[in-house]
Amino acid sequence: MVEVLVPTMISYAPPELAAEMVPLLLGGREQWCQGFSEPGSGSDLASLTTRAVPRDGGWVVTGQKVWTSLAQYSQRCVLLTRTAPGHGGITAFFVDMDSPGITVRPLRTMHGVDEFAEVFFDEVAVPGDRMLGRPGDGWRLAMDLLPYERSTCFWHRIAHLYTRLDRLVAETEDPDDAALGEAYLGLHTARCRSHLTQRRLGEGGRLGPETSVDKVLLATAEQRLFDTARDLLPGVIELAESPWRAEFLYSRAATIYGGTAEIQRNIIARRLLDLGRD
Ligand SMILES: Cc1cc2nc3c(=O)[nH]c(=O)nc-3n(C[C@H](O)[C@H](O)[C@H](O)COP(=O)(O)OP(=O)(O)OC[C@H]3O[C@@H](n4cnc5c(N)ncnc54)[C@H](O)[C@@H]3O)c2cc1C
């Protein structure tokens, strides 16, 4: 959330709000969440229907979000709402999660963790100065935020996956060098790409659709690694309540969160390779 939401707050929040809030997240004193997806709007995010209507100098929000990571532990939410039709009718707010009218219901993942939640908004009053950007800026905010979700936050994920590769090598009694080599290559490729992205960002570069390449490489490497564990450690995924099993199951989410693998490939085809819509 730090890598994903802090750049958004700095770019879009009123400066006083960013100055007050960002240190709370950076310092670990608060957790925040990202309320984008809805039951009927995931890949087609622009179809979202959670609505915000103006009232008494502020806004009143009604609707539902889903798959909201860490919502049950969060003090604030970067929330996308609809204020008018179309892409230009999406407006973002920074909402206090203890506002009256918000109900959070944790959802258990198949790897047994309450990672995300359904979040219901029933006539939730949001002050006018909690808007991020201007009315209708929400789509632009989302397009600026998603490249971070698809790249910069992977640096430490890749470091974590390297520790799992080391563990796999240590636990394998009958090493298959070719399979381990492929798993290593996938991780190394993702790390090289991630390094390039971090460097570009550090030099003041702007992140955009090219981060879909980072996302595809990370998801492919993560799933290959745990597929290799399944093949080299017989039964450890299917038959045992092991850490390998939990991580194997979580790795399946890598081609879904932050935009699915199909959506990333569409972006690469259309926006990077200019292959047209078909
Ligand atoms: C672990 C995890 C954490 C998440 N955390 C958050 C969060 O914090 N906040 C948040 O807002 N959301 C979160 N999400 C939700 C995530 O962003 C959505 O699941 C994702 O965008 C896909 O949307 P969907 O689930 O509605 O699937 P759908 O959009 O219904 O897609 C279903 C299938 O159809 C395919 N598909 C859809 N459209 C196309 C197309 N145009 N071309 C080709 N194939 C297509 C998809 O690739 C997919 O295989 C999280 C998801 C996961 C798994």
The ligand as a Tripos MOL2 file, in Angstrom:
@<TRIPOS>MOLECULE
LIG
   53    58     1     0     0
SMALL
NO_CHARGES

@<TRIPOS>ATOM
      1 C1         -5.3160  -11.0900   -3.7740 C.3       1 LIG1
      2 C2         -6.1640  -10.0010   -4.3970 C.ar      1 LIG1
      3 C3         -6.1560   -8.7410   -3.8480 C.ar      1 LIG1
      4 C4         -6.9490   -7.7270   -4.4000 C.ar      1 LIG1
      5 N1         -6.9520   -6.4960   -3.8000 N.ar      1 LIG1
      6 C5         -7.7470   -5.5120   -4.2970 C.ar      1 LIG1
      7 C6         -7.8010   -4.2380   -3.6590 C.ar      1 LIG1
      8 O1         -7.1270   -3.9920   -2.6400 O.2       1 LIG1
      9 N2         -8.6270   -3.2980   -4.1650 N.ar      1 LIG1
     10 C7         -9.3840   -3.5140   -5.2750 C.ar      1 LIG1
     11 O2        -10.0790   -2.5910   -5.6940 O.2       1 LIG1
     12 N3         -9.3740   -4.7130   -5.9080 N.ar      1 LIG1
     13 C8         -8.5780   -5.7250   -5.4420 C.ar      1 LIG1
     14 N4         -8.5390   -6.9530   -6.0600 N.ar      1 LIG1
     15 C9         -9.4470   -7.1970   -7.1830 C.3       1 LIG1
     16 C10        -8.7450   -7.2720   -8.5410 C.3       1 LIG1
     17 O3         -8.3200   -5.9940   -8.9510 O.3       1 LIG1
     18 C11        -9.7660   -7.8960   -9.5240 C.3       1 LIG1
     19 O4        -10.0120   -9.2200   -9.0930 O.3       1 LIG1
     20 C12        -9.2340   -7.9110  -10.9330 C.3       1 LIG1
     21 O5         -9.1310   -6.6090  -11.4610 O.3       1 LIG1
     22 C13       -10.1430   -8.7520  -11.8610 C.3       1 LIG1
     23 O6        -11.4600   -8.3510  -11.7690 O.3       1 LIG1
     24 P1        -12.6210   -9.4320  -11.4800 P.3       1 LIG1
     25 O7        -12.2020  -10.2640  -10.3090 O.co2     1 LIG1
     26 O8        -13.9120   -8.7020  -11.4130 O.co2     1 LIG1
     27 O9        -12.6030  -10.4000  -12.7530 O.3       1 LIG1
     28 P2        -13.2920  -10.1200  -14.1620 P.3       1 LIG1
     29 O10       -12.9700   -8.7410  -14.6230 O.co2     1 LIG1
     30 O11       -14.7320  -10.5060  -14.0790 O.co2     1 LIG1
     31 O12       -12.5090  -11.1500  -15.0860 O.3       1 LIG1
     32 C14       -12.8680  -12.5410  -15.1840 C.3       1 LIG1
     33 C15       -12.0110  -13.1660  -16.2550 C.3       1 LIG1
     34 O13       -12.2940  -12.5630  -17.5300 O.3       1 LIG1
     35 C16       -11.0910  -12.0700  -18.1210 C.3       1 LIG1
     36 N5        -11.3570  -10.8190  -18.8490 N.ar      1 LIG1
     37 C17       -12.1190   -9.7870  -18.4310 C.ar      1 LIG1
     38 N6        -12.1160   -8.7980  -19.3510 N.ar      1 LIG1
     39 C18       -11.2990   -9.2020  -20.3580 C.ar      1 LIG1
     40 C19       -10.8610   -8.6170  -21.5800 C.ar      1 LIG1
     41 N7        -11.2650   -7.4010  -21.9490 N.pl3     1 LIG1
     42 N8        -10.0130   -9.3360  -22.3710 N.ar      1 LIG1
     43 C20        -9.5850  -10.5780  -21.9950 C.ar      1 LIG1
     44 N9         -9.9650  -11.1900  -20.8510 N.ar      1 LIG1
     45 C21       -10.8030  -10.5070  -20.0410 C.ar      1 LIG1
     46 C22       -10.1500  -11.8100  -16.9630 C.3       1 LIG1
     47 O14        -8.7980  -11.8580  -17.3830 O.3       1 LIG1
     48 C23       -10.5070  -12.9630  -16.0300 C.3       1 LIG1
     49 O15        -9.8110  -14.1340  -16.4010 O.3       1 LIG1
     50 C24        -7.7530   -7.9850   -5.5410 C.ar      1 LIG1
     51 C25        -7.7510   -9.2710   -6.1050 C.ar      1 LIG1
     52 C26        -6.9780  -10.2720   -5.5380 C.ar      1 LIG1
     53 C27        -6.9970  -11.6420   -6.1650 C.3       1 LIG1
@<TRIPOS>BOND
     1     1     2 1
     2     2     3 ar
     3     2    52 ar
     4     3     4 ar
     5     4     5 ar
     6     4    50 ar
     7     5     6 ar
     8     6     7 ar
     9     6    13 1
    10     7     8 2
    11     7     9 ar
    12     9    10 ar
    13    10    11 2
    14    10    12 ar
    15    12    13 ar
    16    13    14 ar
    17    14    15 1
    18    14    50 ar
    19    15    16 1
    20    16    17 1
    21    16    18 1
    22    18    19 1
    23    18    20 1
    24    20    21 1
    25    20    22 1
    26    22    23 1
    27    23    24 1
    28    24    25 2
    29    24    26 1
    30    24    27 1
    31    27    28 1
    32    28    29 2
    33    28    30 1
    34    28    31 1
    35    31    32 1
    36    32    33 1
    37    33    34 1
    38    33    48 1
    39    34    35 1
    40    35    36 1
    41    35    46 1
    42    36    37 ar
    43    36    45 ar
    44    37    38 ar
    45    38    39 ar
    46    39    40 ar
    47    39    45 ar
    48    40    41 1
    49    40    42 ar
    50    42    43 ar
    51    43    44 ar
    52    44    45 ar
    53    46    47 1
    54    46    48 1
    55    48    49 1
    56    50    51 ar
    57    51    52 ar
    58    52    53 1
@<TRIPOS>SUBSTRUCTURE
     1 LIG1         1 GROUP 0 **** ****
